Amino acid sequence: MMKLLVSNDDGVHAPGIAALHEALKEIAKVRVIAPDRNCSGASNSLTLHNPLRVQQLENGFYSVNGTPTDCVHLGTNSPLADDVDLVVSGINDCPNMGDDVMYSGTVAAAMEGRFMGLPAIAVSMGGRSHDYYETAARVVADIVNKMAETPLRLATILNINVPAMPYEDLKGVKVTRLGRRHRAETMVEATDPFGKKIYWYGPVGGHQDDAEDTDFHAVREGYVSITPISLDMTAKVHQDTLANWLNEQ
């Protein structure tokens, strides 16, 4: 059986990670190491100035007072680590499509797994519905089974977004690219109980690029979106342009 490390950014008590564990434990050996609280938006942050404390819960999950990246690092590169064949992060309770991946702790946990040399999957619900975690869990189980039979030799992570609907109603799977959002709305100014100003982030921007080959479009049409994401962020197509510009007299 494959050995899986499962983490997330919604926290060790989130229903999404419980559904994922329930589906994957039937086909693999699963260890869950996740943050002790919601770390949405943590991206690839590390805890560098405070010690990490790990507590094993009654259900066997490990709870960490750190970020999703910390959790995966602990599970792959510490005395707590075990042999791992695959890192799976999720199930996030809302989409991680388009520009969302820049901030996503869910995607960051998978990235850390890939950085440690392991294949990795990030999985999110493509809509804000808590009724269909089992759908996303079954999709991941399908992918894990396929990886066990035929290893995927790509130096990428798989960013999966699953429509919020019954498994049987899914139209299929599409390989996609990341879409683009408009800029987020203005931050909201408010006042705390002591009369001091505070600020909250405004709503995310709407879809700017949701063409037919994007993750936005696939999920909207009822398809599972799988986008390969590379750790190398070099804009290779622009290297020559930059070099020529620097050399201009």
VODO-61084 format. One record per residue (C-alpha): x, y, z; residue in one letter. Coordinates in steps of 0.05 Angstrom, whole numbers, m for minus. Each point is the difference from the previous one (the first is absolute). Example, Ala and Ser with C-alpha at 12.3 -4.5 7.8 and 13.67 -1.06 7.14 Angstrom:
BEGIN
X = 246, Y = m90, Z = 156, residuo = A
X = 27, Y = 69, Z = m13, residuo = S
This chain:
BEGIN
X = 0, Y = 0, Z = 0, residuo = M
X = 23, Y = 71, Z = m14, residuo = M
X = 20, Y = 42, Z = 60, residuo = K
X = m35, Y = 68, Z = 0, residuo = L
X = 12, Y = 63, Z = 40, residuo = L
X = m64, Y = 41, Z = 4, residuo = V
X = m3, Y = 72, Z = 22, residuo = S
X = m42, Y = 62, Z = m12, residuo = N
X = m8, Y = 74, Z = 17, residuo = D
X = m70, Y = m1, Z = 30, residuo = D
X = 27, Y = m35, Z = 63, residuo = G
X = 4, Y = m69, Z = 29, residuo = V
X = m73, Y = 1, Z = 22, residuo = H
X = m28, Y = 20, Z = m69, residuo = A
X = m52, Y = m45, Z = m31, residuo = P
X = 37, Y = m1, Z = m67, residuo = G
X = 62, Y = m34, Z = 28, residuo = I
X = m44, Y = m51, Z = 37, residuo = A
X = m36, Y = m17, Z = m65, residuo = A
X = 66, Y = m6, Z = m37, residuo = L
X = 29, Y = m46, Z = 54, residuo = H
X = m63, Y = m43, Z = m1, residuo = E
X = 6, Y = m12, Z = m75, residuo = A
X = 75, Y = m10, Z = m4, residuo = L
X = 9, Y = m46, Z = 60, residuo = K
X = m36, Y = m54, Z = m40, residuo = E
X = 53, Y = 0, Z = m54, residuo = I
X = 64, Y = 25, Z = 34, residuo = A
X = 37, Y = 9, Z = 65, residuo = K
X = m17, Y = 71, Z = 22, residuo = V
X = 32, Y = 46, Z = 50, residuo = R
X = m34, Y = 67, Z = 14, residuo = V
X = 42, Y = 60, Z = 24, residuo = I
X = m37, Y = 66, Z = m3, residuo = A
X = m3, Y = 69, Z = 33, residuo = P
X = m36, Y = 7, Z = 66, residuo = D
X = m41, Y = 57, Z = m28, residuo = R
X = m24, Y = 30, Z = m65, residuo = N
X = 60, Y = 25, Z = m40, residuo = C
X = m36, Y = 21, Z = m64, residuo = S
X = 42, Y = 49, Z = m40, residuo = G
X = 65, Y = m21, Z = 34, residuo = A
X = 32, Y = m16, Z = m67, residuo = S
X = 71, Y = m28, Z = 8, residuo = N
X = 15, Y = 33, Z = 67, residuo = S
X = 45, Y = m35, Z = 51, residuo = L
X = 1, Y = 6, Z = 76, residuo = T
X = 71, Y = 23, Z = 13, residuo = L
X = m3, Y = 38, Z = 65, residuo = H
X = m42, Y = m47, Z = 44, residuo = N
X = 9, Y = m74, Z = 16, residuo = P
X = m47, Y = m49, Z = m34, residuo = L
X = m41, Y = m43, Z = 47, residuo = R
X = m33, Y = m65, Z = m24, residuo = V
X = m58, Y = m34, Z = 35, residuo = Q
X = m31, Y = m66, Z = m21, residuo = Q
X = m76, Y = 2, Z = 6, residuo = L
X = m46, Y = m56, Z = 20, residuo = E
X = m16, Y = m15, Z = m73, residuo = N
X = 74, Y = m9, Z = m16, residuo = G
X = 8, Y = 66, Z = m37, residuo = F
X = 59, Y = 44, Z = 18, residuo = Y
X = m14, Y = 73, Z = 18, residuo = S
X = 54, Y = 52, Z = m10, residuo = V
X = 3, Y = 73, Z = 24, residuo = N
X = 28, Y = 19, Z = m68, residuo = G
X = m16, Y = 12, Z = m73, residuo = T
X = m18, Y = m51, Z = m54, residuo = P
X = 72, Y = 4, Z = m25, residuo = T
X = 26, Y = m15, Z = 70, residuo = D
X = m45, Y = m61, Z = 4, residuo = C
X = 25, Y = m30, Z = m65, residuo = V
X = 72, Y = 15, Z = 18, residuo = H
X = m10, Y = m36, Z = 67, residuo = L
X = m31, Y = m59, Z = m36, residuo = G
X = 56, Y = m7, Z = m50, residuo = T
X = 64, Y = 28, Z = 30, residuo = N
X = 1, Y = m8, Z = 76, residuo = S
X = 6, Y = m55, Z = 53, residuo = P
X = m76, Y = m4, Z = m6, residuo = L
X = 4, Y = m17, Z = m74, residuo = A
X = m17, Y = m67, Z = m30, residuo = D
X = 12, Y = m26, Z = m70, residuo = D
X = m49, Y = 37, Z = m45, residuo = V
X = m19, Y = m16, Z = m71, residuo = D
X = m49, Y = 58, Z = m12, residuo = L
X = m22, Y = 64, Z = 34, residuo = V
X = m74, Y = 19, Z = m3, residuo = V
X = m26, Y = 67, Z = 24, residuo = S
X = m73, Y = 16, Z = 12, residuo = G
X = m57, Y = m4, Z = m7, residuo = I
X = m4, Y = 76, Z = 1, residuo = N
X = m70, Y = 26, Z = 14, residuo = D
X = 0, Y = 49, Z = m58, residuo = C
X = 34, Y = 5, Z = m69, residuo = P
X = 74, Y = 9, Z = m12, residuo = N
X = m2, Y = 21, Z = m73, residuo = M
X = 34, Y = 54, Z = m40, residuo = G
X = 38, Y = 51, Z = 42, residuo = D
X = m24, Y = m33, Z = 64, residuo = D
X = 59, Y = m48, Z = m3, residuo = V
X = 47, Y = 57, Z = 17, residuo = M
X = m29, Y = 5, Z = 70, residuo = Y
X = m27, Y = m69, Z = 12, residuo = S
X = 27, Y = m40, Z = 58, residuo = G
X = m31, Y = m62, Z = m31, residuo = T
X = 41, Y = 8, Z = m63, residuo = V
X = 61, Y = 20, Z = 42, residuo = A
X = m2, Y = m66, Z = 39, residuo = A
X = 1, Y = m38, Z = m66, residuo = A
X = 57, Y = 44, Z = m25, residuo = M
X = 41, Y = m17, Z = 62, residuo = E
X = m11, Y = m73, Z = m15, residuo = G
X = 25, Y = 10, Z = m71, residuo = R
X = 58, Y = 41, Z = 26, residuo = F
X = 19, Y = m60, Z = 43, residuo = M
X = 3, Y = m42, Z = m63, residuo = G
X = m69, Y = m33, Z = 6, residuo = L
X = m60, Y = m1, Z = m46, residuo = P
X = m54, Y = 44, Z = 29, residuo = A
X = m73, Y = 16, Z = m8, residuo = I
X = m41, Y = 60, Z = 24, residuo = A
X = m75, Y = m9, Z = m1, residuo = V
X = m55, Y = 52, Z = 11, residuo = S
X = m74, Y = 6, Z = m6, residuo = M
X = m18, Y = 39, Z = m62, residuo = G
X = m58, Y = 33, Z = 34, residuo = G
X = m19, Y = 21, Z = 71, residuo = R
X = m40, Y = m61, Z = 20, residuo = S
X = 16, Y = m46, Z = 58, residuo = H
X = m46, Y = m55, Z = m25, residuo = D
X = 46, Y = m31, Z = m51, residuo = Y
X = 67, Y = m13, Z = 34, residuo = Y
X = m11, Y = m74, Z = m16, residuo = E
X = m1, Y = 17, Z = m74, residuo = T
X = 68, Y = 32, Z = 3, residuo = A
X = 27, Y = m56, Z = 44, residuo = A
X = m22, Y = m52, Z = m52, residuo = R
X = 33, Y = 40, Z = m55, residuo = V
X = 66, Y = 1, Z = 38, residuo = V
X = m6, Y = m75, Z = 15, residuo = A
X = m8, Y = m12, Z = m75, residuo = D
X = 63, Y = 41, Z = m14, residuo = I
X = 39, Y = m35, Z = 55, residuo = V
X = m20, Y = m68, Z = m27, residuo = N
X = 23, Y = 20, Z = m69, residuo = K
X = 66, Y = 26, Z = 27, residuo = M
X = 11, Y = m67, Z = 35, residuo = A
X = m12, Y = m37, Z = m65, residuo = E
X = 36, Y = 48, Z = m46, residuo = T
X = 46, Y = 51, Z = 35, residuo = P
X = m4, Y = 70, Z = m27, residuo = L
X = 70, Y = 24, Z = m14, residuo = R
X = m10, Y = 75, Z = m1, residuo = L
X = 38, Y = 50, Z = 42, residuo = A
X = m65, Y = 37, Z = 16, residuo = T
X = m56, Y = m1, Z = 50, residuo = I
X = m71, Y = m15, Z = m21, residuo = L
X = m49, Y = 54, Z = 20, residuo = N
X = m69, Y = m31, Z = 0, residuo = I
X = m66, Y = 37, Z = 7, residuo = N
X = m63, Y = m41, Z = 4, residuo = V
X = m70, Y = 27, Z = m14, residuo = P
X = m48, Y = m2, Z = 59, residuo = A
X = m46, Y = m54, Z = m24, residuo = M
X = m11, Y = m75, Z = 8, residuo = P
X = 56, Y = m43, Z = m27, residuo = Y
X = m47, Y = m33, Z = m50, residuo = E
X = m18, Y = 68, Z = m30, residuo = D
X = 71, Y = 20, Z = m18, residuo = L
X = 9, Y = 8, Z = m75, residuo = K
X = 72, Y = m24, Z = 0, residuo = G
X = 70, Y = 27, Z = 10, residuo = V
X = 35, Y = 56, Z = m38, residuo = K
X = 73, Y = 20, Z = 0, residuo = V
X = 0, Y = 75, Z = 7, residuo = T
X = 42, Y = 62, Z = 9, residuo = R
X = m9, Y = 51, Z = 55, residuo = L
X = m49, Y = 55, Z = m14, residuo = G
X = 7, Y = 72, Z = 22, residuo = R
X = m39, Y = 44, Z = 47, residuo = R
X = m11, Y = 75, Z = 0, residuo = H
X = 34, Y = 36, Z = 58, residuo = R
X = m33, Y = m10, Z = 68, residuo = A
X = m50, Y = 52, Z = 24, residuo = E
X = 23, Y = 56, Z = 46, residuo = T
X = 18, Y = m18, Z = 71, residuo = M
X = m56, Y = 16, Z = 50, residuo = V
X = 13, Y = 49, Z = 56, residuo = E
X = m36, Y = m10, Z = 66, residuo = A
X = 7, Y = 17, Z = 74, residuo = T
X = 15, Y = m48, Z = 57, residuo = D
X = m36, Y = 3, Z = 68, residuo = P
X = 53, Y = 48, Z = 25, residuo = F
X = m12, Y = 50, Z = m56, residuo = G
X = 64, Y = m16, Z = m38, residuo = K
X = 0, Y = m10, Z = m75, residuo = K
X = 7, Y = m70, Z = m27, residuo = I
X = 1, Y = m28, Z = m71, residuo = Y
X = m28, Y = m63, Z = m33, residuo = W
X = 16, Y = m26, Z = m69, residuo = Y
X = m56, Y = 12, Z = m49, residuo = G
X = m31, Y = m54, Z = m44, residuo = P
X = 43, Y = m33, Z = m53, residuo = V
X = m5, Y = 26, Z = m71, residuo = G
X = m45, Y = m30, Z = m53, residuo = G
X = 25, Y = m42, Z = m58, residuo = H
X = 42, Y = 38, Z = m50, residuo = Q
X = 22, Y = m60, Z = m41, residuo = D
X = m46, Y = m60, Z = 3, residuo = D
X = 10, Y = m25, Z = m71, residuo = A
X = m19, Y = m71, Z = m19, residuo = E
X = 68, Y = m29, Z = 18, residuo = D
X = 1, Y = 30, Z = 71, residuo = T
X = m16, Y = m32, Z = 67, residuo = D
X = m56, Y = 51, Z = 10, residuo = F
X = m36, Y = m23, Z = m62, residuo = H
X = 9, Y = m74, Z = 11, residuo = A
X = m29, Y = 1, Z = 71, residuo = V
X = m58, Y = 46, Z = m21, residuo = R
X = m18, Y = m51, Z = m54, residuo = E
X = 0, Y = m58, Z = 49, residuo = G
X = 69, Y = m29, Z = m14, residuo = Y
X = 56, Y = m16, Z = 48, residuo = V
X = 57, Y = 48, Z = m15, residuo = S
X = 72, Y = m25, Z = 6, residuo = I
X = 54, Y = 52, Z = m11, residuo = T
X = 74, Y = m19, Z = 2, residuo = P
X = 39, Y = 52, Z = 39, residuo = I
X = 75, Y = 7, Z = m2, residuo = S
X = 45, Y = 23, Z = 57, residuo = L
X = 45, Y = 36, Z = m50, residuo = D
X = m32, Y = 68, Z = m9, residuo = M
X = 51, Y = 23, Z = m51, residuo = T
X = m34, Y = 35, Z = m59, residuo = A
X = 43, Y = m36, Z = m51, residuo = K
X = m35, Y = 30, Z = m60, residuo = V
X = 22, Y = 70, Z = 23, residuo = H
X = 73, Y = m15, Z = 16, residuo = Q
X = 25, Y = 20, Z = m69, residuo = D
X = m42, Y = 63, Z = 0, residuo = T
X = 28, Y = 20, Z = 68, residuo = L
X = 71, Y = m14, Z = m22, residuo = A
X = m8, Y = 41, Z = m63, residuo = N
X = m30, Y = 58, Z = 39, residuo = W
X = 58, Y = m1, Z = 50, residuo = L
X = 50, Y = 1, Z = m58, residuo = N
X = m32, Y = 58, Z = m37, residuo = E
X = 45, Y = 61, Z = m4, residuo = Q
